[in-house]
Amino acid sequence: MIDGSVYRYDNRPHENLKHIKSYPKHFHDGSDEEIREGEFGEDPKDVLIAFLQLVSAKIHR
């Protein structure tokens, strides 16, 4: 089911997110406004795997 949710890893350095521990890395959790720390690792492959695992878990709920 497509419901308009947004799940996105982002490493763009937004000025308003400097307070986040993982800055500039962050994660949009369900919407563009719902932002949390993006602790997915440093290696692009590890980041992709962690992100896909998170998405898979959301799908299977």
C-alpha positions as CSV (number, residue, x, y, z in Angstrom):
1,M,0.0,0.0,0.0
2,I,1.3,3.4,-0.9
3,D,0.4,6.0,1.7
4,G,2.7,8.9,1.0
5,S,5.3,8.1,3.7
6,V,8.8,9.2,3.2
7,Y,11.8,7.2,4.4
8,R,15.0,8.8,3.3
9,Y,18.6,8.8,4.4
10,D,20.1,12.3,3.9
11,N,23.6,13.5,4.3
12,R,23.1,17.1,3.0
13,P,24.3,19.5,5.7
14,H,21.0,21.4,6.5
15,E,21.9,24.4,8.8
16,N,18.8,23.8,11.0
17,L,20.0,20.3,11.9
18,K,23.4,21.2,13.4
19,H,22.1,20.1,16.8
20,I,21.7,16.5,15.7
21,K,24.5,14.2,17.0
22,S,25.0,12.6,13.6
23,Y,25.1,15.9,11.7
24,P,25.0,16.2,8.7
25,K,23.7,12.6,8.4
26,H,20.0,12.3,9.2
27,F,17.0,10.2,8.4
28,H,13.5,11.2,7.4
29,D,11.2,8.8,9.2
30,G,7.8,8.8,7.6
31,S,7.8,12.4,6.4
32,D,10.1,15.2,5.4
33,E,9.4,16.9,8.8
34,E,10.0,13.8,11.0
35,I,13.8,13.7,11.3
36,R,16.1,11.6,13.5
37,E,19.8,10.9,13.7
38,G,21.2,8.9,10.8
39,E,23.6,6.4,12.3
40,F,24.0,4.1,9.3
41,G,27.8,3.9,9.3
42,E,30.4,5.4,7.0
43,D,30.9,3.0,4.2
44,P,28.3,3.6,1.4
45,K,27.7,-0.2,1.1
46,D,27.0,-0.5,4.9
47,V,24.7,2.6,4.7
48,L,22.7,1.0,1.9
49,I,22.4,-2.3,3.7
50,A,21.3,-0.7,7.0
51,F,18.8,1.5,5.2
52,L,17.3,-1.4,3.2
53,Q,17.0,-3.4,6.4
54,L,15.1,-0.6,8.1
55,V,12.8,-0.2,5.1
56,S,12.2,-4.0,5.0
57,A,11.3,-4.0,8.7
58,K,8.8,-1.2,8.1
59,I,7.2,-3.1,5.1
60,H,6.8,-6.3,7.1
61,R,5.1,-4.7,10.1
